[in-house]
């Protein structure tokens, strides 16, 4: 009877696991699909109220993960790019068991005065790109950086389950801001994605100053992904444009010059990748460039197991997984445990093969790593039940209901053992 009970439990858990990894990631509330919440912060630096859009990973919304911490993505022009970036990160970190990037908190910084905040220096009138009204508003970038450093990041860290690793993503003037912060506030973020940045700003004076400052700067602990869109007309290509001197190619020429500088300045030790998108213009490039940027920056995160390793899981495969997350921890700068769902799936697989030592080790490992998760105690209870240890099975099931009373399957299993 116990074997039959176990078989039902085991099959249920495996089905649940696969349902989980393919399920749609956005939180659902009755008839609404929610991808985040709107928060706000009163800024003394900027002398205004700033709205911020917050997305938490699904696991952060589960009380069982109360002690888990997450890297944070700070997204400029958040009101424009929030939904696409959130969906992308969920797809790459949660859906179908993907580990291409970590599960992350997304903080979308919405705009009040975009020109003021996202231009690092004041620019004189520079037709046709900087008319009089833009010139008058420009140059508040350092104040904005101060807001991010002294107000926004501390606020996010105090309210949400953040880890220390931070990424900044910006497009156009946002990309300009990303390069400014990388240059002048280098360690404020661990990694930067600058998408088609306006490196032509202030008659290219900003570009010249940036190159001068970065020439002797140590960027060993920083990653940058730089994207350039095709902003040329059909008579131009990436070779011809370098010889052009017209105003309308200054945008792409400035990015090309900046890329040349970064490639030549090897002594900075910057972890750097550049990509040109011939089939995308300035407006369409953020989507694909963010995707490529996330894959580049977090290329260390993906757990790669062959099909035979997944099907024939054993101690050697477990050792490989443990070493992988040790390396991930080194990159992120804090301890990253093997995800609960990964350990749980392989624990049940081992239990199904009657490898009791390996199964027991895995179930207990999850309890150590995720002590506030009701599910890990429910799974450990299953292990003890199959092992014939009725006392510890009941204790584990009781622990589930202490943490969360809404586990009907656990209640049924506990009643059967009484």
URNOR-V409504 format. One record per pair of residues at least 4 apart in sequence whose ideal C-beta (glycine too) atoms are under 8 Angstrom apart, sorted by sequence separation. I is the first residue (numbers start at 1). J is the second residue. D is the distance in whole Angstrom. If there is no record, write none. Layout:
BEGIN
i: <I,I>
j: <J,J>
d: <D,D>
END
This chain:
BEGIN
i: <1,2,3,4,5,6,7,8,9,10,11,12,13,14,15,16,17,18,19,24,28,29,43,46,56,57,58,77,78,81,82,83,84,85,86,87,88,89,90,91,94,113,114,115,119,126,127,130,131,132,133,134,140,141,142,143,144,145,146,147,148,149,150,151,152,153,154,155,156,170,171,172,173,174,175,176,177,178,179,180,181,182,200,201,202,204,205,206,207,208,209,210,211,213,232,236,237,238,240,246,249,250,251,252,253,254,255,256,257,258,259,260,261,280,281,284,285,286,287,288,289,290,291,292,293,294,295,298,305,306,307,308,309,313,314,315,316,317,318,319,320,321,322,323,324,325,326,327,328,329,332,338,339,340,341,342,343,344,345,346,347,348,349,351,355,356,357,358,359,360,361,362,363,364,365,366,367,373,374,375,376,377,378,379,380,381,382,383,385,389,390,391,392,393,394,395,396,397,398,399,400,401,407,408,409,410,411,412,413,414,28,29,43,56,60,90,93,112,125,130,146,147,148,157,169,170,181,199,201,214,219,232,235,236,244,265,280,305,312,313,329,338,350,351,371,384,385,27,28,43,59,75,92,93,111,124,125,156,170,201,232,262,329,370,384,401,26,27,42,43,75,91,93,111,123,125,170,181,182,199,200,310,329,366,400,26,27,41,42,60,92,93,130,170,181,199,236,241,262,277,280,309,328,350,351,384,385,26,40,41,59,92,93,94,126,169,232,244,263,280,350,367,384,401,40,60,75,93,125,168,182,262,366,367,400,401,40,41,93,123,124,181,199,241,242,263,277,309,325,348,381,382,39,40,73,89,123,182,241,262,277,305,325,347,350,381,384,38,39,57,122,153,168,179,236,325,363,366,367,381,397,401,38,39,56,89,178,242,275,366,381,38,39,89,123,178,179,233,241,259,305,347,381,37,38,73,122,123,178,305,322,346,347,363,364,380,381,397,398,36,37,89,121,122,232,275,321,363,397,36,121,176,179,231,238,303,344,378,36,115,119,120,175,178,343,344,347,377,378,381,35,36,86,119,121,168,175,179,231,232,363,377,394,397,85,116,119,120,168,174,175,176,231,303,321,115,116,119,120,166,167,170,175,176,230,303,343,344,377,378,85,115,116,117,118,166,167,168,169,170,172,174,175,176,229,273,343,360,377,394,82,113,116,117,166,167,168,169,170,171,172,228,359,393,394,53,165,166,167,168,170,171,172,173,176,374,375,52,53,82,117,118,165,167,169,171,172,180,340,343,374,377,55,81,113,117,170,183,228,300,301,338,360,374,390,116,228,300,318,385,53,78,79,184,197,226,317,340,374,378,381,78,176,180,183,192,194,301,340,373,374,27,55,71,73,75,78,79,179,183,186,190,191,192,193,194,196,228,251,300,338,344,348,351,356,372,378,382,58,70,72,73,75,77,78,79,145,190,191,192,193,194,195,196,226,337,344,347,351,378,381,385,25,57,70,71,72,73,74,75,76,144,148,186,189,190,191,192,194,196,226,313,337,340,374,27,55,70,71,72,73,75,77,183,187,191,193,348,70,72,74,141,145,153,187,196,340,344,351,378,57,58,141,145,149,186,226,313,340,347,374,57,77,182,313,224,238,109,141,145,149,303,145,148,182,238,318,314,76,142,182,60,109,145,315,59,314,318,60,107,36,57,204,224,226,228,230,35,57,207,211,214,223,224,225,226,227,228,230,35,57,210,214,220,222,223,224,225,226,227,228,229,230,56,107,219,220,222,223,224,225,226,227,228,230,36,55,200,204,207,211,215,218,219,220,225,227,230,231,35,54,55,105,200,207,214,217,218,219,229,230,231,35,54,118,175,199,229,53,54,55,198,200,229,53,54,119,200,214,52,53,105,118,196,199,229,52,105,118,120,198,199,229,52,53,105,119,120,52,115,118,119,197,199,227,50,51,114,118,196,199,26,50,117,120,229,26,197,25,50,227,104,26,48,120,225,25,227,25,46,227,225,225,25,25,36,46,129,225,23,36,225,21,22,223,21,22,74,223,21,21,126,126,74,123,124,74,123,124,179,121,122,123,120,121,119,72,85,121,121,120,196,72,81,196,72,81,195,196,70,71,72,195,69,70,71,74,76,68,69,70,72,73,74,76,77,196,67,69,71,72,73,74,75,76,77,195,66,71,72,73,74,76,77,195,71,73,193,46,50,77,193,45,46,76,195,52,60,193,45,46,60,76,193,45,50,76,43,52,56,193,45,56,45,54,191,44,43,43,41,172,41,41,171,74,171,129,171,128,39,169,169,167,190,165,164,165,163,164,165,164,163,101,100,101,100,101,102,101,100,88,92,102,101,100,84,88,92,99,100,84,88,92,99,98,99,81,85,89,84,88,81,102,102,102,99,97,97,71,69,65,64,59,68,67,67,65,67,64,66,65,64,65,63,64,64,62,63,64,64,21,20,17,17,17,13,14,17,14,13,10,64,63,64,10,63,10,6,13,13,10,9,6,6,5,6,2,3,2,2,12,9,5>
j: <5,6,7,8,9,10,11,12,13,14,15,16,17,18,19,20,21,22,23,28,32,33,47,50,60,61,62,81,82,85,86,87,88,89,90,91,92,93,94,95,98,117,118,119,123,130,131,134,135,136,137,138,144,145,146,147,148,149,150,151,152,153,154,155,156,157,158,159,160,174,175,176,177,178,179,180,181,182,183,184,185,186,204,205,206,208,209,210,211,212,213,214,215,217,236,240,241,242,244,250,253,254,255,256,257,258,259,260,261,262,263,264,265,284,285,288,289,290,291,292,293,294,295,296,297,298,299,302,309,310,311,312,313,317,318,319,320,321,322,323,324,325,326,327,328,329,330,331,332,333,336,342,343,344,345,346,347,348,349,350,351,352,353,355,359,360,361,362,363,364,365,366,367,368,369,370,371,377,378,379,380,381,382,383,384,385,386,387,389,393,394,395,396,397,398,399,400,401,402,403,404,405,411,412,413,414,415,416,417,418,33,34,48,61,65,95,98,117,130,135,151,152,153,162,174,175,186,204,206,219,224,237,240,241,249,270,285,310,317,318,334,343,355,356,376,389,390,33,34,49,65,81,98,99,117,130,131,162,176,207,238,268,335,376,390,407,33,34,49,50,82,98,100,118,130,132,177,188,189,206,207,317,336,373,407,34,35,49,50,68,100,101,138,178,189,207,244,249,270,285,288,317,336,358,359,392,393,35,49,50,68,101,102,103,135,178,241,253,272,289,359,376,393,410,50,70,85,103,135,178,192,272,376,377,410,411,51,52,104,134,135,192,210,252,253,274,288,320,336,359,392,393,51,52,85,101,135,194,253,274,289,317,337,359,362,393,396,51,52,70,135,166,181,192,249,338,376,379,380,394,410,414,52,53,70,103,192,256,289,380,395,53,54,104,138,193,194,248,256,274,320,362,396,53,54,89,138,139,194,321,338,362,363,379,380,396,397,413,414,53,54,106,138,139,249,292,338,380,414,54,139,194,197,249,256,321,362,396,55,134,138,139,194,197,362,363,366,396,397,400,55,56,106,139,141,188,195,199,251,252,383,397,414,417,106,137,140,141,189,195,196,197,252,324,342,137,138,141,142,188,189,192,197,198,252,325,365,366,399,400,108,138,139,140,141,189,190,191,192,193,195,197,198,199,252,296,366,383,400,417,106,137,140,141,190,191,192,193,194,195,196,252,383,417,418,78,190,191,192,193,195,196,197,198,201,399,400,78,79,108,143,144,191,193,195,197,198,206,366,369,400,403,82,108,140,144,197,210,255,327,328,365,387,401,417,144,256,328,346,413,82,107,108,213,226,255,346,369,403,407,410,108,206,210,213,222,224,331,370,403,404,58,86,102,104,106,109,110,210,214,217,221,222,223,224,225,227,259,282,331,369,375,379,382,387,403,409,413,90,102,104,105,107,109,110,111,177,222,223,224,225,226,227,228,258,369,376,379,383,410,413,417,58,90,103,104,105,106,107,108,109,177,181,219,222,223,224,225,227,229,259,346,370,373,407,61,89,104,105,106,107,109,111,217,221,225,227,382,105,107,109,176,180,188,222,231,375,379,386,413,93,94,177,181,185,222,262,349,376,383,410,94,114,219,350,262,276,148,180,184,188,342,185,188,222,278,358,355,118,184,224,103,152,188,358,103,358,362,105,152,82,103,250,270,272,274,276,82,104,254,258,261,270,271,272,273,274,275,277,83,105,258,262,268,270,271,272,273,274,275,276,277,278,105,156,268,269,271,272,273,274,275,276,277,279,86,105,250,254,257,261,265,268,269,270,275,277,280,281,86,105,106,156,251,258,265,268,269,270,280,281,282,87,106,170,227,251,281,106,107,108,251,253,282,107,108,173,254,268,107,108,160,173,251,254,284,108,161,174,176,254,255,285,109,110,162,176,177,110,173,176,177,255,257,285,109,110,173,177,255,258,86,110,177,180,289,87,258,87,112,289,167,90,112,184,289,90,292,91,112,293,292,293,94,95,106,117,200,296,95,108,297,94,95,296,95,96,148,297,96,97,202,203,152,201,202,153,202,203,258,201,202,203,201,202,201,156,169,205,206,206,282,160,169,285,162,171,285,286,161,162,163,286,161,162,163,166,168,161,162,163,165,166,167,169,170,289,161,163,165,166,167,168,169,170,171,289,161,166,167,168,169,171,172,290,167,169,289,143,147,174,290,143,144,174,293,152,160,293,146,147,161,177,294,147,152,178,147,156,160,297,150,161,151,160,297,151,151,152,151,282,152,155,285,189,286,247,289,247,159,290,293,297,333,332,332,333,332,333,334,334,334,294,294,295,295,297,298,298,298,287,291,301,301,301,286,290,294,301,302,287,291,295,302,302,303,286,290,294,290,294,290,328,332,336,339,341,342,332,334,340,340,340,370,370,371,370,372,370,372,372,372,373,372,373,374,373,374,375,376,341,341,341,344,345,344,345,348,348,348,348,403,403,404,351,404,352,351,379,382,382,382,382,385,385,386,385,386,386,388,409,413,416>
d: <6,6,6,7,6,6,6,6,6,6,6,6,6,7,6,6,7,7,6,8,7,8,7,7,4,8,7,6,5,5,6,6,6,6,6,6,6,6,5,5,7,6,6,6,7,4,7,5,7,6,7,6,6,6,6,7,7,6,6,5,5,6,7,6,6,6,6,6,6,3,5,7,7,7,7,6,6,6,6,6,5,6,6,8,5,6,6,6,6,6,6,6,6,6,4,5,7,8,7,8,5,6,7,6,6,6,6,6,7,6,6,6,6,5,7,8,5,6,7,6,6,6,7,6,6,6,6,8,4,7,6,5,7,5,7,6,7,7,6,6,6,7,6,7,6,6,7,7,6,8,6,5,7,6,6,7,6,7,6,6,6,6,7,8,6,6,6,6,6,6,6,7,7,7,6,6,6,8,6,6,6,6,7,7,7,6,6,6,8,6,6,7,6,6,6,7,7,7,7,7,7,6,7,7,6,6,6,7,7,7,6,6,6,6,6,6,6,7,6,5,8,6,6,5,8,5,8,8,5,7,8,7,8,5,5,8,4,5,8,7,7,5,4,7,8,4,7,8,7,7,5,6,5,7,7,8,7,6,7,8,8,8,5,5,8,6,5,5,5,5,6,7,7,8,5,6,5,6,7,7,7,8,5,7,5,6,7,7,8,7,4,5,7,4,7,5,7,5,7,5,6,5,5,4,4,4,4,5,6,5,6,5,6,6,7,7,6,7,8,8,4,5,4,6,6,6,6,5,5,5,5,6,4,7,5,7,5,6,7,8,6,7,8,6,7,8,6,7,5,8,8,8,7,7,7,6,6,8,6,7,7,7,7,5,6,5,6,6,5,6,8,7,6,8,7,5,7,7,6,8,5,7,8,8,8,8,5,6,7,8,8,6,5,5,5,7,5,8,7,5,7,4,3,8,8,7,5,7,4,8,7,6,5,6,7,5,4,6,7,5,5,6,7,3,6,6,6,5,4,5,5,8,6,8,8,7,8,7,4,5,4,8,4,7,5,8,7,5,7,7,6,8,5,6,7,8,5,7,5,6,5,7,6,7,6,5,7,3,4,8,6,5,5,5,7,4,7,5,7,8,6,8,3,4,8,8,6,6,4,5,8,6,7,5,7,5,7,8,8,7,7,8,7,7,8,5,5,6,5,5,7,6,4,7,6,5,5,4,6,4,6,6,6,6,8,5,5,8,7,7,7,6,7,6,6,8,8,7,7,4,8,7,8,7,7,8,6,8,6,8,5,7,7,7,7,4,7,5,5,6,6,8,8,8,6,8,7,6,7,7,5,7,7,7,7,7,8,7,4,6,7,2,7,8,5,7,7,8,5,8,4,7,5,5,5,6,5,4,6,6,7,7,7,7,8,7,6,7,8,5,7,7,7,8,6,7,7,8,8,7,7,7,7,8,5,7,8,7,4,5,5,5,5,6,7,4,7,7,6,5,7,7,6,8,6,5,5,5,5,5,6,7,8,7,8,7,7,7,7,5,6,5,8,6,6,6,8,6,7,8,7,7,7,8,7,8,8,8,5,6,6,8,7,8,8,8,7,6,6,8,7,6,6,6,6,6,7,5,6,7,8,7,7,8,7,8,6,8,6,7,6,8,6,7,7,8,7,8,7,8,6,8,7,8,6,6,7,8,7,8,7,4,7,6,7,7,8,8,7,5,7,8,8,7,8,7,8,7,6,6,7,7,8,8,6,4,5,5,5,6,5,5,5,6,6,5,4,7,7,8,8,8,8,7,7,6,7,5,6,7,5,6,7,6,8,8,6,6,6,5,7,4,8,5,6,7,6,6,4,5,6,5,7,7,8,8,8,5,8,6,8,7,8,5,7,8,6,4,6,6,4,6,4,8,4,7,6,8,6,7,8,5,4,6,7,6,7,7,7,7,6,8,7,8,6,7,5,6,5,7,5,8,7,8,4,8,8,8,8,7,4,8,7,6,8,8,4,7,7,8,7,7,4,5,6,7,8,7,5,8,7,6,8,7,8,7,6,7,5,5,4,7,6,8,6,8,8,4,8,8,7,8,7,7,5,6,6,7,7,6,6,5,8,8,5,5,7,6,8,6,8,7,5,5,6,5,6,7,6,6,6,7,8,7,7,7,7,8,4,4,5,5,5,5,4,6,5,8,7,7,8,7,7,8,7,7,6,7,6,7,5,6,6,7,4,7,7,8,4,5,5,6,6,7,4,8,7,5,8,7,7,7,8,6,7,5,7,5,8,6,7,6,5,8,7,5,8,8,7,8,6,7,7,8,5,8,6,7,6,7,6,6,5,8,7,6,8,7,4,7,8,8,6,6,7,8,6,6,6,5,6,6,7,5,8,5,6,6,7,7,7,7,8,7,8,8,8,8,7,7,8,8,8,8,8,7,7,6,6,5,7,6,7,7,3,6,8,8,6,8,7,7,6,7,5,7,7,8,6,5,6,7,7,7,7,7,6,8,7,8,8,5,7,7,7,5,7,8,7,7,8,8,8>
END
